């Protein structure tokens, strides 16, 4: 199948509708004291995660029964399709559990191994970021671009959880990166990604990610004019780490993070 603009627009319209409707599930649980269980990987899961994902899977499989899926809670639903939907029902579950508004529902579509559509929805903040390949990136229906800052010493740096960063062999290089930036804050998860996408920051370091954490971010940042790679500089969502930037400081960030490292070992 040759993927055309009309196909991408159709996928996006459908995806926006079901993500918006999924807010009825997540916000219902967000308004309550929500219980959780710990998964085998020692991360929490709530009924909001489970029910939201179940709803999105149901709608996608009804509309596109031959498509594959990769989801946080269910795992892989493989149909040997050129299309793969990637779902994170509640990105930032720990925030969700403690009533921090900085969580989101993430949905992306991969075609022949490339992310071609993505949505980052943050219901409590009433923010919806989305993009399709060659269609630009939109933030609440307004087209956005990454910042034009090209010097690291004038850049704002966002980072994910320090509990992962301090365990990495790159921790000293991370501290060196912070020293070389103008300003730094640890916002984390998809909320942090949006600051780079719409130009409020120049770089975000996310040292421990899975594909569903960053799939929508990849297409959104690229369509906004920026770059997403792993710590080695490869444009993959499957390597376990992410550097998200406006593109203008990206090479310098990658160099600092890997200063003195000869290995191309994936950070996990």
BAFI-3210 file (N, C-alpha, C; in Angstrom, 3 decimals, decimal comma, padded with zeros to 6 digits):
// residues 268
n [1|2|3|4|5|6|7|8|9|10|11|12|13|14|15|16|17|18|19|20|21|22|23|24|25|26|27|28|29|30|31|32|33|34|35|36|37|38|39|40|41|42|43|44|45|46|47|48|49|50|51|52|53|54|55|56|57|58|59|60|61|62|63|64|65|66|67|68|69|70|71|72|73|74|75|76|77|78|79|80|81|82|83|84|85|86|87|88|89|90|91|92|93|94|95|96|97|98|99|100|101|102|103|104|105|106|107|108|109|110|111|112|113|114|115|116|117|118|119|120|121|122|123|124|125|126|127|128|129|130|131|132|133|134|135|136|137|138|139|140|141|142|143|144|145|146|147|148|149|150|151|152|153|154|155|156|157|158|159|160|161|162|163|164|165|166|167|168|169|170|171|172|173|174|175|176|177|178|179|180|181|182|183|184|185|186|187|188|189|190|191|192|193|194|195|196|197|198|199|200|201|202|203|204|205|206|207|208|209|210|211|212|213|214|215|216|217|218|219|220|221|222|223|224|225|226|227|228|229|230|231|232|233|234|235|236|237|238|239|240|241|242|243|244|245|246|247|248|249|250|251|252|253|254|255|256|257|258|259|260|261|262|263|264|265|266|267|268]
n.u [000,837|000,569|001,227|-000,649|-001,407|-004,146|-004,705|-003,170|-004,361|-006,867|-006,279|-005,358|-007,611|-009,365|-007,835|-007,589|-010,231|-010,789|-008,881|-009,645|-012,159|-011,348|-010,611|-012,789|-012,616|-010,038|-010,099|-012,222|-011,229|-009,081|-010,253|-010,752|-009,635|-007,271|-006,480|-003,588|-001,531|001,581|003,624|005,568|007,902|008,219|006,843|003,961|000,480|-002,799|-006,434|-007,258|-005,206|-005,496|-008,211|-008,434|-006,531|-007,670|-010,024|-008,980|-007,623|-009,803|-011,312|-009,470|-008,961|-011,495|-011,849|-009,554|-008,885|-006,792|-004,417|-001,331|-000,465|001,246|001,406|001,455|000,393|-000,856|000,907|002,371|000,380|000,387|-000,028|001,315|001,371|001,831|001,269|001,451|000,020|000,805|000,563|000,274|-001,518|-001,661|000,733|003,049|002,120|002,637|002,506|-000,183|-001,388|-000,884|-002,254|-000,975|-001,061|000,455|000,444|-000,228|-002,087|-000,889|-000,614|000,372|001,170|002,834|004,349|005,589|007,811|008,366|007,472|004,559|002,431|001,280|000,076|-000,061|-001,752|-002,891|-005,045|-005,866|-004,509|-005,626|-004,448|-003,450|-001,369|-000,270|000,707|001,352|003,239|005,039|003,145|003,295|003,372|001,011|-000,318|-002,870|-004,382|-002,861|-000,175|003,118|006,616|010,004|012,476|014,756|017,211|020,673|022,921|024,394|024,896|022,901|020,686|017,743|017,426|015,681|014,927|014,409|013,570|015,748|016,508|017,100|019,119|021,273|022,181|023,314|026,163|026,782|026,474|028,194|028,777|026,236|025,847|027,781|026,658|024,411|025,712|026,660|024,435|021,945|019,817|017,975|015,559|013,586|011,104|009,942|008,590|005,929|005,060|007,360|008,504|006,913|007,741|010,028|009,071|007,357|009,070|009,756|011,867|015,173|016,350|015,784|016,553|016,046|016,581|015,641|013,507|010,683|009,334|006,602|006,613|007,779|007,092|004,951|006,124|008,365|007,486|006,138|008,126|009,864|008,266|007,943|010,354|012,553|014,640|014,778|016,697|018,441|020,762|023,077|022,829|021,307|018,362|016,091|013,270|013,440|015,641|015,959|016,694|016,540|017,196|015,909|015,566|015,908|017,308|019,364|021,229|021,773|023,885|026,001|025,023|024,811|027,508|028,587|027,212|028,273|030,977|034,193|033,343|033,664|032,103|029,251|027,093|023,705|021,724|019,928]
n.v [-001,203|002,169|004,898|007,711|011,272|011,552|009,158|009,296|011,522|010,463|008,390|009,971|011,561|009,590|008,555|010,785|011,091|008,734|008,856|011,200|010,414|008,453|009,820|009,989|007,698|007,768|010,223|009,806|007,924|009,398|011,294|009,978|008,138|006,113|002,695|000,563|-001,929|-003,702|-004,340|-006,954|-005,682|-003,903|-001,517|000,612|-000,196|000,819|000,625|002,513|002,600|-000,002|-000,175|002,006|001,322|-001,081|-000,103|001,484|-000,463|-002,060|-000,296|000,237|-002,325|-002,973|-001,112|-001,436|-004,353|-005,977|-004,863|-004,632|-004,385|-002,707|-002,503|-001,035|-002,464|-004,840|-005,875|-007,297|-007,518|-009,335|-009,177|-009,470|-007,166|-004,223|-002,053|-000,754|-000,083|001,847|001,996|003,811|003,922|005,443|007,525|008,174|007,100|007,114|009,830|010,218|008,637|010,109|012,390|014,373|016,512|015,892|013,834|011,586|010,324|008,269|007,719|006,157|005,551|003,222|002,674|000,344|000,206|002,846|005,659|007,362|008,807|010,514|011,071|013,050|013,313|015,242|015,169|016,497|018,891|019,866|019,645|018,850|017,335|016,714|014,992|014,239|012,509|014,692|016,637|018,617|019,741|020,012|021,867|021,874|022,534|024,557|025,295|024,313|024,964|023,950|025,547|028,194|028,418|027,960|027,585|025,785|026,825|028,619|027,184|025,463|022,644|019,674|016,858|013,347|010,939|011,136|008,922|006,950|008,177|008,565|006,028|005,372|004,730|007,071|009,184|011,232|012,581|013,473|015,355|017,144|017,995|019,380|021,475|022,823|023,897|026,524|026,406|024,107|021,517|018,927|017,581|015,302|012,310|012,315|014,915|016,456|016,152|017,745|020,349|020,698|020,185|022,370|024,502|025,605|024,612|023,331|020,820|017,441|014,871|011,502|008,796|006,190|004,489|003,026|001,785|002,671|004,878|006,957|006,954|008,631|011,100|011,098|011,483|013,883|015,697|015,639|016,651|019,152|020,199|019,256|016,708|013,247|010,869|007,853|007,439|006,958|008,325|007,242|006,999|005,716|004,196|002,058|001,536|002,027|004,414|008,034|011,058|014,147|016,913|020,323|019,972|021,669|021,731|019,146|017,331|018,194|017,670|014,846|014,245|015,173|013,557|011,074|011,337|010,126|007,530|004,475|002,381|001,129|000,287|-000,361|001,711|000,721]
n.w [000,000|-000,901|001,022|001,405|001,724|002,275|003,494|005,844|007,055|007,516|009,343|011,450|012,125|013,037|015,184|016,892|017,679|019,161|021,183|022,468|023,421|025,154|027,379|029,020|030,494|031,786|033,211|034,899|036,735|037,658|039,251|041,543|044,488|043,512|043,249|042,940|041,300|041,378|038,632|036,990|036,242|038,231|038,087|038,530|037,929|037,139|037,282|035,506|033,574|032,518|031,639|029,884|027,929|027,007|025,861|023,738|022,226|021,474|019,829|017,771|016,693|015,809|013,757|012,167|011,617|010,705|011,502|013,381|016,902|019,563|022,906|026,213|028,444|027,504|025,655|022,718|019,833|017,210|013,773|011,448|009,866|007,789|009,255|012,541|015,586|018,399|021,836|024,832|027,572|029,981|030,423|032,763|035,185|037,955|038,546|037,937|039,929|042,254|041,860|040,394|037,633|035,406|033,262|030,519|027,633|025,150|021,698|018,747|015,267|013,378|010,247|008,138|009,827|010,446|012,359|011,660|012,471|015,346|018,697|021,558|024,395|027,066|029,385|031,855|031,756|029,527|026,985|023,699|021,535|018,279|015,251|011,792|009,294|007,260|007,628|009,527|012,997|015,605|018,310|020,390|018,093|016,961|014,903|015,651|016,328|016,941|019,068|018,036|019,117|019,137|020,598|023,197|025,731|026,043|026,212|027,427|029,454|029,878|031,930|032,596|035,184|037,961|039,366|037,527|036,048|037,845|038,110|035,755|033,641|032,445|034,184|035,191|032,853|032,241|034,300|033,511|031,130|032,130|033,428|031,246|030,094|030,041|031,819|033,825|034,409|035,971|034,564|033,281|031,645|029,126|029,427|029,797|027,273|025,655|026,087|024,579|022,045|021,467|021,653|024,151|025,516|024,797|024,818|025,886|028,120|028,314|029,992|030,309|028,549|026,850|023,704|023,482|025,116|023,729|021,038|019,850|020,422|018,775|016,045|016,409|017,344|015,173|013,092|014,069|013,629|014,983|016,575|017,463|019,022|020,131|022,914|021,558|019,238|017,230|015,257|016,689|018,304|019,865|021,441|024,145|025,340|025,148|023,436|023,025|021,003|019,720|017,474|016,721|018,726|019,070|018,240|019,820|022,377|022,318|022,037|024,484|026,333|025,723|026,138|026,298|026,131|024,473|023,757|021,989|023,311|024,096|026,148|028,900]
ca.u [000,000|001,249|000,610|-000,845|-001,860|-005,528|-004,685|-002,660|-005,396|-007,925|-005,780|-005,287|-008,971|-009,850|-007,066|-007,953|-011,569|-010,800|-008,091|-010,482|-013,192|-010,718|-010,501|-013,910|-012,149|-008,913|-010,479|-013,103|-010,379|-008,226|-011,028|-010,931|-008,434|-007,122|-005,588|-002,681|-000,766|002,927|003,902|006,823|009,024|008,156|006,142|002,559|-000,593|-004,106|-007,567|-007,303|-004,306|-006,043|-009,474|-008,177|-005,876|-008,659|-010,918|-008,270|-007,416|-011,092|-011,682|-008,527|-009,164|-012,773|-011,675|-008,448|-008,690|-005,556|-003,236|-000,650|-000,441|002,220|000,812|002,191|-000,136|-001,186|002,074|002,326|-000,657|001,066|-000,822|002,177|000,879|002,718|000,857|001,496|-000,426|001,588|-000,327|000,561|-002,786|-001,368|002,169|003,176|001,147|002,925|001,909|-001,623|-001,786|-000,773|-003,038|-000,232|-001,721|001,449|000,392|-000,899|-002,388|-000,049|-001,007|001,154|001,032|004,053|004,120|006,837|008,882|008,544|006,333|004,014|001,370|001,395|-000,749|000,224|-002,925|-002,805|-006,425|-006,034|-003,976|-006,376|-003,474|-003,442|-000,301|-000,368|001,421|001,490|004,426|004,978|001,951|003,498|002,974|000,009|-000,514|-004,221|-004,766|-001,963|001,085|004,241|007,972|011,027|013,150|015,855|018,456|021,677|024,052|024,032|024,938|021,666|019,612|017,070|017,508|014,712|015,381|013,513|013,842|017,132|016,807|017,756|020,333|022,384|022,646|023,928|027,595|026,895|025,983|029,087|028,581|024,954|026,084|028,532|025,676|023,638|026,584|026,850|023,166|021,554|018,775|017,569|014,457|013,180|009,656|009,696|007,510|005,498|004,940|008,646|008,735|006,175|008,474|010,954|008,274|006,808|010,089|009,994|013,169|015,955|016,764|015,341|017,252|015,174|017,536|015,033|012,224|010,237|008,804|005,323|006,851|008,335|006,679|004,305|007,075|009,292|006,905|005,795|009,330|010,395|007,414|008,146|011,674|013,588|015,233|014,796|017,573|018,862|021,983|024,141|022,567|020,525|016,961|015,301|012,452|013,538|016,975|015,918|017,046|016,127|017,584|014,940|016,111|015,513|018,168|020,492|022,227|021,713|025,187|026,806|024,472|025,227|028,951|028,827|026,696|029,129|032,375|035,043|032,797|033,953|031,121|027,961|026,119|022,417|021,440|018,628]
ca.v [000,000|003,463|005,745|009,073|012,250|011,287|008,026|009,804|012,383|009,576|007,758|010,985|011,911|008,460|008,462|011,905|010,830|007,694|009,338|012,159|009,651|007,677|010,685|009,665|006,629|008,169|011,302|009,222|007,348|010,463|012,032|009,126|007,527|004,952|001,648|000,082|-003,153|-003,610|-005,304|-007,678|-004,752|-003,053|-000,258|000,462|-000,171|001,064|000,283|003,512|002,091|-001,229|000,071|002,907|000,540|-002,024|000,671|001,873|-001,687|-002,460|000,604|000,067|-003,632|-002,915|-000,301|-001,966|-005,689|-006,629|-004,148|-005,079|-003,434|-002,820|-001,735|-001,161|-003,454|-006,097|-006,355|-007,311|-008,233|-009,381|-009,628|-009,400|-006,043|-003,079|-001,032|-001,112|000,943|001,803|002,600|003,949|004,514|006,487|007,757|008,933|006,508|007,569|011,175|009,993|008,085|011,118|013,542|015,347|016,560|015,739|012,500|011,659|009,137|008,314|006,817|006,370|004,568|002,919|002,090|-000,234|000,492|004,283|006,325|008,317|009,569|010,424|011,955|013,179|013,973|015,427|015,589|017,440|020,170|020,221|019,808|017,790|017,552|015,643|015,201|013,175|012,697|015,773|017,447|019,570|019,374|020,945|021,901|022,451|023,018|025,613|024,725|024,694|024,690|023,954|026,830|028,482|028,567|027,050|027,486|024,991|027,649|029,388|026,200|024,874|021,190|018,929|015,482|012,415|010,583|011,066|007,586|006,226|008,881|008,369|004,653|005,194|005,034|008,406|010,183|012,388|013,320|014,161|016,539|018,069|018,587|020,366|022,638|023,537|024,499|027,743|026,157|022,700|021,106|017,542|017,455|013,883|011,701|013,040|016,333|017,066|016,150|018,828|021,608|020,789|020,202|023,694|025,546|026,157|024,086|022,909|019,415|016,606|013,608|010,471|007,687|004,862|004,558|001,944|002,376|003,375|006,139|008,008|006,856|009,864|012,213|011,075|012,146|015,267|016,531|015,740|017,553|020,501|020,638|018,763|015,383|012,276|009,716|007,244|008,054|006,770|009,158|006,510|007,435|004,530|004,258|000,728|001,355|002,126|005,758|009,056|012,467|014,907|018,264|021,161|019,605|022,592|021,419|017,693|016,680|018,576|016,934|013,445|014,190|015,329|012,367|009,917|011,734|009,109|006,183|003,856|001,338|001,478|-000,518|000,270|002,031|000,184]
ca.w [000,000|-000,919|002,039|000,913|002,706|002,656|004,421|007,115|007,639|008,006|010,567|012,501|012,556|013,830|016,421|017,759|018,232|020,198|022,320|023,192|024,140|026,227|028,552|029,913|031,371|032,638|034,127|035,911|037,777|038,201|040,251|042,712|045,057|042,650|043,730|041,905|041,500|040,832|037,575|037,141|036,094|039,429|037,827|038,924|036,938|037,748|036,425|034,434|032,527|031,926|030,923|028,756|026,876|026,461|024,989|022,524|021,437|020,904|018,731|016,663|016,063|015,092|012,557|011,368|012,198|010,269|011,950|014,594|018,006|020,642|023,995|027,469|029,384|026,828|024,929|021,254|019,095|015,921|012,624|010,257|009,075|007,588|010,220|013,960|016,518|019,629|022,833|026,263|028,024|030,971|030,535|034,001|036,117|039,320|038,635|037,940|041,223|043,304|041,426|039,617|036,318|034,349|032,663|029,228|026,830|023,954|020,615|017,527|014,195|012,647|008,927|007,637|010,768|010,662|012,983|010,691|013,123|016,788|019,534|022,990|024,985|028,511|029,648|032,959|031,293|028,322|025,910|022,690|020,566|017,291|013,993|010,806|008,460|006,269|007,850|010,604|014,350|016,128|019,759|020,501|016,755|016,506|014,425|016,512|015,884|017,974|019,215|017,109|019,878|018,587|021,520|024,368|026,942|026,099|026,089|028,578|029,406|030,673|032,102|033,257|036,562|038,404|039,880|036,444|035,613|038,770|037,980|034,446|033,539|031,882|035,128|035,244|031,609|032,378|035,124|032,673|030,212|032,888|033,664|029,982|029,682|030,740|032,813|033,783|035,272|035,789|034,406|033,075|030,865|027,924|029,752|029,509|025,824|024,992|026,210|023,446|020,816|021,150|021,724|025,482|025,924|023,632|024,870|026,986|028,271|028,882|029,981|030,402|027,851|025,986|022,469|023,640|025,824|022,877|019,629|019,377|020,516|017,629|014,876|016,761|017,371|013,809|012,314|014,605|013,183|015,867|016,394|018,555|018,827|021,384|023,435|020,574|018,075|016,237|015,262|017,024|019,520|020,470|022,020|025,603|025,799|024,182|023,478|022,229|020,935|018,589|016,354|016,587|019,760|019,260|018,118|020,979|023,514|022,167|022,282|025,923|027,025|025,438|026,250|026,899|025,940|023,184|023,506|021,398|024,051|024,320|027,543|029,295]
c.u [000,867|000,522|000,555|-001,389|-003,281|-005,620|-004,237|-003,695|-006,537|-007,527|-005,793|-006,668|-009,548|-009,162|-007,415|-009,306|-011,500|-009,959|-008,917|-011,547|-012,602|-010,547|-011,653|-013,515|-011,085|-009,311|-011,433|-012,283|-009,475|-008,937|-011,209|-009,571|-008,244|-006,114|-004,686|-002,087|000,614|003,129|005,252|008,035|009,045|007,644|004,664|001,611|-001,911|-005,205|-007,717|-006,428|-004,974|-007,280|-009,298|-007,525|-006,856|-009,601|-010,224|-008,005|-008,712|-011,448|-010,769|-008,758|-010,510|-012,609|-010,631|-008,075|-007,388|-004,288|-002,640|-000,715|000,716|001,730|001,556|001,701|-000,391|000,024|001,875|001,136|-000,190|000,165|-000,028|001,714|001,972|002,440|000,935|001,071|000,313|000,864|000,326|-000,650|-002,618|000,149|002,387|002,199|001,388|002,401|000,397|-002,102|-001,790|-001,444|-002,180|-000,845|-000,813|001,528|-000,373|-001,217|-001,659|-000,506|-000,213|000,859|002,350|003,675|005,462|008,023|009,140|007,296|005,838|002,877|001,518|000,557|-000,249|-000,931|-002,761|-004,115|-006,582|-005,558|-004,701|-005,439|-003,495|-002,401|-000,354|000,357|001,261|002,685|004,164|003,740|002,099|003,032|002,060|-000,189|-001,825|-004,609|-003,919|-000,636|002,242|005,567|008,910|011,712|014,303|017,191|019,463|022,899|023,619|024,012|023,761|020,433|019,039|017,086|016,503|015,228|014,335|014,014|015,320|017,498|017,450|019,097|021,510|022,926|023,406|025,435|027,837|026,610|026,876|028,964|027,258|025,118|026,867|027,613|024,872|024,452|026,745|025,579|022,842|020,651|018,367|016,450|014,078|011,676|009,230|008,509|007,103|005,361|006,239|008,930|008,086|006,906|009,457|010,175|007,787|007,776|010,330|011,296|013,860|016,300|016,115|016,094|016,314|015,958|016,932|013,636|011,961|009,547|007,521|005,460|007,181|007,887|005,963|005,244|007,965|008,714|006,568|007,025|009,918|009,581|007,480|009,533|012,827|014,000|015,011|015,726|017,754|020,161|023,155|023,946|021,786|019,045|016,022|014,481|012,578|014,847|017,017|016,299|016,624|016,765|016,654|015,420|015,551|016,376|019,424|021,590|022,412|023,087|026,068|026,337|024,922|026,713|029,258|028,381|027,642|030,617|033,186|034,540|033,115|032,881|029,876|026,848|024,842|022,219|020,047|018,447]
c.v [001,246|004,418|007,187|009,974|011,962|010,127|008,493|010,671|011,543|008,874|008,752|011,350|010,819|008,417|009,581|011,663|009,824|008,108|010,321|011,429|008,836|008,503|010,449|008,581|007,142|009,254|010,815|008,656|008,397|011,224|011,243|008,783|006,190|003,967|001,186|-001,256|-002,939|-004,717|-005,979|-006,765|-003,698|-001,642|-000,457|000,446|000,000|000,602|001,301|003,077|000,951|-000,944|001,009|002,147|-000,427|-001,311|001,009|000,662|-002,102|-001,601|000,424|-001,252|-003,714|-002,195|-000,892|-003,359|-006,376|-005,981|-004,778|-003,987|-003,748|-001,913|-001,995|-002,321|-004,815|-006,711|-006,301|-008,116|-008,228|-009,965|-009,589|-008,315|-005,006|-001,978|-001,578|000,102|000,756|002,629|002,640|004,642|005,618|006,577|008,688|008,428|006,955|008,987|011,064|009,556|009,135|012,434|014,690|015,362|016,224|014,300|012,602|010,305|009,283|007,278|007,168|005,269|004,449|002,272|001,647|000,182|001,953|004,863|007,432|009,151|009,430|011,455|011,883|013,971|014,043|016,032|016,643|018,834|020,686|020,524|018,590|018,153|016,407|016,009|013,994|013,513|013,719|016,666|018,501|019,025|020,442|020,747|022,629|023,205|024,185|024,989|025,237|024,275|024,671|025,314|026,968|028,623|027,508|026,893|026,771|025,847|028,617|028,477|025,787|023,356|020,574|017,499|014,657|012,066|010,458|009,685|006,720|006,862|008,597|006,946|004,433|005,407|006,433|009,500|011,415|013,243|014,065|015,434|017,595|018,757|019,675|021,637|023,479|024,205|025,716|027,464|024,702|022,442|019,667|017,395|016,010|013,521|012,583|014,536|017,071|017,162|017,364|020,162|021,797|020,916|021,604|024,834|026,161|025,647|023,558|021,428|018,727|015,288|012,626|009,158|006,296|004,917|003,266|002,553|003,176|004,675|007,284|007,962|008,123|011,059|012,267|011,801|013,594|016,166|016,691|016,706|018,990|021,036|020,134|017,336|014,546|011,143|009,010|007,911|007,928|007,613|008,468|006,854|006,258|004,785|002,961|000,494|001,515|003,463|006,770|010,406|013,186|016,349|019,038|020,895|020,441|022,328|019,917|017,032|016,974|017,829|015,475|013,297|014,268|014,083|011,181|010,222|010,659|007,692|005,685|002,862|001,911|000,697|000,273|000,514|001,544|000,321]
c.w [000,000|000,028|001,547|002,019|003,179|003,639|005,811|007,819|008,208|009,292|011,730|013,021|013,450|015,195|017,391|018,423|019,376|021,407|023,148|024,003|025,290|027,499|029,530|030,920|032,336|033,640|035,218|037,063|038,424|039,318|041,547|043,333|044,365|043,241|042,581|042,297|040,896|039,799|037,818|037,022|037,204|039,147|038,120|037,734|037,685|036,795|035,291|033,266|031,763|031,082|029,739|027,609|026,221|025,491|023,667|021,626|020,746|019,701|017,525|015,944|015,336|013,749|011,603|011,883|011,798|010,779|013,212|015,656|018,950|021,763|025,301|028,318|028,742|026,143|023,427|020,756|017,641|014,840|011,322|009,294|008,860|008,612|011,645|014,794|017,836|020,692|024,217|026,873|029,058|031,113|031,723|035,048|037,561|039,548|038,771|039,323|042,333|042,935|040,892|038,219|035,145|033,847|031,350|028,635|025,503|022,935|019,368|016,525|013,458|011,325|008,364|008,508|011,053|011,308|012,058|011,269|014,630|017,509|020,972|023,586|026,500|028,997|030,745|032,556|030,056|027,154|024,999|021,627|019,573|016,007|013,095|009,924|007,353|006,427|008,927|011,946|014,918|017,629|020,004|019,225|016,243|016,112|015,272|015,887|017,089|018,018|018,214|017,814|019,440|019,483|022,789|025,632|027,050|026,114|027,438|028,396|030,374|030,815|032,824|034,650|036,906|038,924|038,808|036,094|036,537|038,740|036,673|034,493|032,990|032,902|035,201|033,995|031,621|033,200|034,349|031,666|030,906|033,113|032,407|029,467|030,532|031,934|032,711|034,775|034,953|035,728|034,131|032,209|029,684|028,178|029,443|028,022|025,152|025,066|025,064|022,137|020,467|021,443|023,081|026,094|024,678|023,641|026,069|026,945|028,958|028,875|029,992|029,801|027,092|024,768|022,648|024,422|024,871|021,419|019,136|019,406|019,285|016,422|015,177|016,751|015,975|012,972|012,830|014,268|014,015|015,575|017,653|018,162|020,171|021,830|022,471|019,317|016,978|016,371|015,483|018,278|020,321|021,232|023,530|026,174|024,744|024,495|022,513|022,194|019,752|017,358|016,250|017,608|019,920|019,234|019,328|022,226|023,477|022,483|023,770|026,682|026,877|025,551|026,976|026,725|024,539|022,789|022,847|022,071|024,297|025,804|027,870|030,797]
res [x|x|x|x|x|x|x|x|x|x|x|x|x|x|x|x|x|x|x|x|x|x|x|x|x|x|x|x|x|x|x|x|x|x|x|x|x|x|x|x|x|x|x|x|x|x|x|x|x|x|x|x|x|x|x|x|x|x|x|x|x|x|x|x|x|x|x|x|x|x|x|x|x|x|x|x|x|x|x|x|x|x|x|x|x|x|x|x|x|x|x|x|x|x|x|x|x|x|x|x|x|x|x|x|x|x|x|x|x|x|x|x|x|x|x|x|x|x|x|x|x|x|x|x|x|x|x|x|x|x|x|x|x|x|x|x|x|x|x|x|x|x|x|x|x|x|x|x|x|x|x|x|x|x|x|x|x|x|x|x|x|x|x|x|x|x|x|x|x|x|x|x|x|x|x|x|x|x|x|x|x|x|x|x|x|x|x|x|x|x|x|x|x|x|x|x|x|x|x|x|x|x|x|x|x|x|x|x|x|x|x|x|x|x|x|x|x|x|x|x|x|x|x|x|x|x|x|x|x|x|x|x|x|x|x|x|x|x|x|x|x|x|x|x|x|x|x|x|x|x|x|x|x|x|x|x|x|x|x|x|x|x|x|x|x|x|x|x]
***
